[in-house]
Amino acid sequence: MPPGTADESFLHRVVTVLSAFRPEDDGLGAAELARRTGLPKSTVHRMALALAETGVLERRGAEVRLGLKLFEIGQRVPRQRVLRDAALPYMSDLREATRQTVHLAVLEGHEVVYVEILPTPGGPDLPSRIGGRFPAHATGVGKAILAFSPPPAVRSIVDGELSRVSGRSVVAPGLLVRELERIRKEGVAFDREESGPGIVCAASPVLAPDGSALGALSVSGWSGRMRLHHVAPAVHTAALALSRALGDRPSGALR
């Protein structure tokens, strides 16, 4: 066996177990973890006990849940911490100006990860959650980021499987490419019920000094209550202001 293979396999199993937890899970038993991960129940049980000893998982009767140690580690991630801390004042102003839910997201592979969400009273029950993921092509923030991403990253998504998240998701590669071209020209992306029925959003990229996307801001609301073209200028202005504020910071901490 090549050196490191066993350790790499163990680490892969650990990540697989931790990734099996969903935002709504308060606790999972070994049987359910085994079902979700495809690993033997005995293996999952041993791993869960070991991870609980380190604080990465917490025991809750016969079940385990994600532990506080993971939260502590997550707060140290430079890209999340620096970008989120810089974005919060702009997000707060944007929510105040639009009276809608405001998101901050970054791209991770073919998905966006939500770094911060400022909800608004009476807003829609959105599928997004802090730390949650969503297919990039089916979200306003994802399309805003992709429009200003390196061509290889865009091609890997366009040439891959474009899943249909809702009945209005853009799943035709040609249509997605043309939409990204428009977003590059206008600086604003729209989600017209592509991520879920009744939900719309306007998003704009947060850019590094070299013009590449660090993340994106968006405003989301009910399709019958929010006019996209009314909130789009506010989102674009906030993203431009945040981009300027981040311009003097070391770029390495944001990537």
N, C-alpha and C positions, 0 to 999 in steps of 0.2 A: 504494500500500500504506500503510495507516495507520501512524503512528509506533509503533515498539515491536513491531510484529507479527512481524518476522523474529527479533528477539531472544527473544520469547516462544516462538516455534516451536522455536528452537534449545534453549532451556531445557527445554521439554517433551520433546524428543527425548533430552536428557541424562538426565532423570529416568526416562524410559521404559527406557533402556539400563541404568541402575543398578538399577532395580526388577526387571529380568529375572533377576537373580541370585537363586538359592535358597539356603537355609542349607546344603544338602549340596554345593553347587558349590565345587570347588577351583580351577576354571579353565574358561573358555569361549572357543571360537573365534568368529571373525566370522560364520561360517555359522550356528552355533547361536544367536548373539545376534540375527542377522537373522531367523531363524525365529521366535524368541520375541517379538520386538518388532514384526515386520511392516515393518521399515525395510529399505531396500536394503543389500545386503552392503557395497558400496563406502562408503556413508554410515556404517555401523556401524564399519567398519575405520578411517576417518579420525577418527571421534569417539573410538574406543578409544585410538588413538595419542595424541591430544591430552589425554585424561583421564589417561593414563599419565604424561605429562610433568609433570602437576600433583601426582601422588601419589594421586589419587582412585582410579585403577586401577593395578595392578601387572602388568607383562609377565612371562609365564612361558612361554618358548618361543614357540610360535605362538598361545598363549592369553593371556587376561587374567583377572585376578581382582580382587575388591574390595581397595582399598589401605588402608594404615594411616591415611592422612589422614582417611578416612571415620570410622574408629573414634575418632580424636582429636576430630573435630568432634562426633560423637555424644555423647561424654562431657560436652560443654558444654551440652547441652540442659537448660534449667532444670527443666522438669517432671520429666524422668527423673532428673536428679541429686539434686534436693532430696527428691523423694518416695522414691526408692530408698534414699538415705542414711538417711532417717528411718525407713524401714520395716525395714531389715535386722535390727536387734536383735529386733524383734517377730517377724519371720519365722523367725529362728534359734530363738527360744523356742518358737514354734509347731511347728516341725519336731521339736524335742526332746520336746515334750509329746505329739505325735501319732505320731511315727516315720513320717511320710508326707511326700511332696513338697509343697512350699509355693510358690505362685505370687503374683506381684504384677503386675497388668495395668492398663492405662488404655484408654479408649475412643477410637478414631480413626475417625470416620465410622460405617460399619456393622460395623466389626471391632474386636476388642480387640488390643492390642499388648502382648506380654509384656516387662515392664521388668526383672524379675529372677525367677530360678527357683532354689530350693534343693532339689536332688534328695536322695533318701534311698536308701541301699543296699538292693537287692532290690525297689525300686519298679518300677512298670510302665514300659515304653518309651513315654513320652508323645509325642504329635505336636507339643507345644508346644516352642518354642525362644526364647531371649532375642532380642528384636527381631522375632520371628515374629508372624504375624497369624492370626486365626481368626474366623469369623463370630460376632458377639456373641450372637445368639439361641441358638447351639448350645453355649455354655459357661456354667459357673457364674459365673465372674467377669463375663462379659458381661451376664448377666441381673441380677446384683447391681447393676451400674452403671446399667443401663437403668431399673431400678425407681426410681432416685433421680435420673434425668436429666430435663431439660426436656421437656415434652410434644411439641414439634416434632421433637426428636431421636428420640423413641420412635416417633412416627407415621411418620417416614421409613423406619424399619426394618419396622414392622408392616405398612405399606402396600406395601412393596417385595417382592422375591422372597425368601422364607425357604427357603434351600437346605437340602436333606436331606444333612447331613454323615454321619449314620449312620442305621440303621433306626429309631432311637428319637428322632431330632431332632424338636423341636416345630416344625412347619411350618404349623399352622393359626393364623391371626391371633388368633381369639377365645381359643384356649387359651393363647397366649402372653400376651395382655393379662391374663387372669385370673391367670396365674402371677405376673406382675409385681405385681399388686395384693396377692397373698399375701406376696410378698417385702417389699413396703413395710411391711406390718403386722408381719412376723416378723423382718426384718433379715437373713435367711439365704436364699441361693439354692442349689439342688441341680442337679447334672448327673448324671443316671442313665443312663450310657452313651450320651448324646446327642452327645458329641464323638468317641466311638470305642468299639468293642466292649470290654467288660470294664473300662472306666474310669469311675470315679465321683468326684465331688468335692462339697465343701460350700464356699460362698463367702459373703463378707460385704463390704459396701461400706465404703470409706474416705471419710468425709464431711467437707466443708468446714463452717465455722461456720453457713453459711446452709442447710445440709441437702442440698446438691447433692453428687453423687459426684465425687471426685477420681480414684478408681480402685477396686480391689477386691483383697482377699486371698483365697486359696483353699487348701484341702488336698485333694490328689488321691491316689488309690490304686486297688488292684484291687477290683472289686465283691465278690469272695468273701472279701476280707481286711479291708476297712474298713467299719465301720458308720457311715453318714452321721450319724445322730442322736447318735452318741457324740462325733464330732469337731466337730459344728456349734457347740456352746457355746464351745469353745476358739477357733474361727475368729472367731466373733462378738465375743468378749472382746478378742482381739488387734486386730481392726479398730476397735473402739470406743476402745481405748487409743491406737492410732496416730492416730485422728481427733483425740483430745484433744491429743496431742503436737503435731500440726500446727496446732492452733487459734490459737496465738499467732504463727504465722509469717505473713509477707505472702502473701496468697492469689494475687497476680499471678504469683509464681514457680512456682506449682503448676498453672497452667492454660495 
